[in-house]
């Protein structure tokens, strides 16, 4: 299963493919999985920061071996709604209009830039990305609103010669391709609402899954 490619900005790379993998309460879901998307995925926030869980991992095919690429992640609101968890129904319900969105941020993978040949052979893991609900955060973490639904996006950026390590501030000024996997939609929370997710997180932290 390929991501929904919302933007095609890298010339000559129409065959570029991104596959994803995440750990959900329903088991491991991979980019080539045909199973139903996890409907109860959540990721926890804190006033300081917490690592994103489940972790998004992505692999690429179709990159030029000699080219250099940056891989970035951002998280955008899915809709204009706020949610609450109904324990008696074990489901999320709309609770009203969304809060004003937090400032958008791009999170560059710390190992970027990658050689194209390197991207063909390895899985890029965003296990170090952290989430926070502190709008005053100055550590480059992704700022989200609790009880809102979000969509992670992966951006593959072709780096220009002479500016391989230059910071990426505006994607529209770059040659890039965006990958969106609907299965990765999650609800940001300050405490896990579903006990099953808490169990999965405990098992994951202790390397039991």
C-alpha positions in Angstrom: 0.0 0.0 0.0 1.5 3.3 -1.0 0.8 6.6 0.7 -1.5 9.1 -0.8 1.0 11.4 -2.6 -0.4 14.8 -2.2 2.5 16.6 -3.8 5.0 15.6 -6.6 7.8 18.1 -6.7 10.9 16.0 -7.4 11.4 15.9 -11.1 12.1 12.5 -12.5 11.1 10.6 -9.4 7.5 9.6 -10.1 8.4 6.1 -9.2 9.5 7.1 -5.7 7.6 5.0 -3.1 7.4 5.3 0.7 6.3 2.5 2.8 5.5 2.9 6.5 5.4 0.7 9.6 3.9 1.5 13.0 3.0 -0.5 16.1 -0.7 -0.2 16.8 -3.0 -1.9 19.4 -3.9 -4.3 16.5 -0.4 -5.4 15.9 2.3 -4.3 13.5 1.0 -2.6 10.4 3.3 -2.2 7.5 3.2 -0.2 4.3 2.2 -3.2 2.3 -0.5 -4.3 4.7 -4.1 -4.5 3.5 -5.7 -4.7 6.9 -8.1 -2.1 8.2 -6.5 1.0 9.8 -6.2 1.2 13.5 -9.2 3.2 14.7 -8.1 4.0 18.2 -4.5 5.1 17.8 -3.4 7.7 20.3 -0.2 9.6 21.0 0.4 11.2 24.4 1.4 14.8 25.1 3.0 16.5 28.1 3.7 20.1 29.1 7.4 19.3 28.6 7.7 16.6 25.9 7.2 12.9 25.2 8.4 10.7 22.4 5.7 10.0 19.9 4.1 6.5 20.2 3.5 4.6 18.1 6.8 5.3 16.2 6.6 6.0 12.5 9.1 4.2 10.4 9.4 4.7 6.6 11.4 3.2 3.8 11.9 4.5 0.2 12.4 3.1 -3.3 13.1 4.9 -6.5 15.7 7.4 -5.2 18.8 8.3 -7.2 21.8 6.6 -5.7 24.1 9.6 -6.1 21.6 12.2 -4.9 21.2 13.5 -1.3 17.9 13.7 0.4 16.4 15.1 3.6 13.6 13.3 5.3 11.2 15.4 7.4 8.0 14.8 9.4 5.3 17.1 10.3 1.9 16.6 11.9 -1.3 18.5 10.7 -4.8 18.6 12.0 -7.2 16.2 10.4 -10.3 18.3 10.8 -11.7 21.3 12.8 -13.1 19.2 15.7 -12.3 18.5 19.3 -12.9 15.0 20.6 -13.6 13.2 23.9 -13.4 9.5 24.7 -16.6 7.7 25.7 -15.5 4.9 27.9 -18.9 3.1 27.9 -18.7 2.9 24.1 -14.9 2.6 23.8 -15.0 5.2 21.0 -14.1 8.8 20.3 -17.0 11.3 20.0 -17.0 14.9 18.7 -16.9 17.3 21.6 -17.0 20.6 19.8 -15.0 22.9 17.6 -11.2 22.6 17.5 -9.0 24.9 19.5 -6.8 27.3 17.6 -4.0 25.3 15.9 -0.6 25.3 17.3 2.2 26.7 15.1 3.2 24.3 12.4 6.7 22.8 12.6 8.9 20.6 10.4 10.9 17.9 12.2 14.0 17.0 10.1 15.3 13.5 10.8 18.5 13.9 12.8 20.5 11.7 10.4 19.5 13.8 7.3 20.7 14.3 4.7 20.8 10.7 3.4 22.4 9.4 0.2 19.9 7.9 -2.2 21.6 4.6 -2.1 21.4 4.6 1.7 17.6 5.3 1.7 17.1 2.3 -0.6 18.7 0.0 2.0 17.5 1.2 5.4 14.3 2.0 7.4 14.2 5.6 8.6 12.7 5.7 12.1 11.3 8.8 13.8 11.6 7.3 17.2 13.2 10.5 18.6 10.5 12.9 17.6 8.8 14.4 20.7 5.3 15.9 21.1 4.3 18.7 23.5 1.3 20.9 24.2 3.5 23.8 25.3 3.1 26.5 22.7 6.1 28.3 24.1 8.4 25.3 23.4 11.8 26.3 22.1 13.3 22.9 21.6 11.9 22.2 18.2 9.3 19.6 19.3 6.0 19.2 17.6 3.3 21.3 19.3 -0.2 19.7 19.3 -3.5 20.3 21.0 -4.8 17.5 23.3 -8.0 15.7 22.2 -7.5 16.6 18.5 -6.9 14.3 15.6 -3.7 14.6 13.6 -2.2 13.2 10.4 1.6 12.6 10.3 3.2 13.4 6.9 6.6 12.4 5.5 8.5 14.7 3.2 11.3 13.6 1.0 13.4 16.6 -0.1 16.0 16.5 -2.8 19.0 18.6 -1.6 20.7 21.0 -4.0 24.4 20.8 -4.6 26.2 23.4 -2.4 23.3 23.5 0.0 23.1 19.9 1.2 23.1 20.8 4.9 21.2 24.1 4.6 18.2 24.3 7.0 14.8 23.7 5.4 12.4 26.4 6.4 9.8 26.5 3.6 9.0 23.3 1.7 7.5 25.3 -1.2 11.0 26.5 -2.0 12.4 23.0 -2.3 12.0 20.0 -4.6 10.1 17.6 -2.5 7.5 14.8 -2.4 5.0 14.3 0.4 3.7 10.9 1.6 0.5 10.6 3.6 -0.6 7.3 5.2 -4.2 7.5 6.5 -3.5 4.6 8.8 -1.2 6.8 10.8 -4.0 9.2 12.0 -4.0 9.5 15.7 -5.6 11.5 18.6 -3.3 13.5 20.8 -3.9 13.0 24.5 -2.3 13.9 27.8 -3.2 10.5 29.3 -4.1 7.3 27.4 -7.8 6.9 27.3 -7.8 3.3 26.2 -6.3 0.8 28.6 -5.3 -1.4 25.8 -3.0 1.3 24.4 -1.3 1.6 27.9 -0.7 -2.2 27.9 0.8 -2.1 24.4 3.0 0.9 25.3 4.3 -1.0 28.4 5.1 -4.1 26.3 6.8 -1.9 23.7 8.9 -0.1 26.3 10.0 -3.4 27.7 10.8 -4.8 24.3 8.2 -7.5 24.7 6.6 -6.8 21.2 
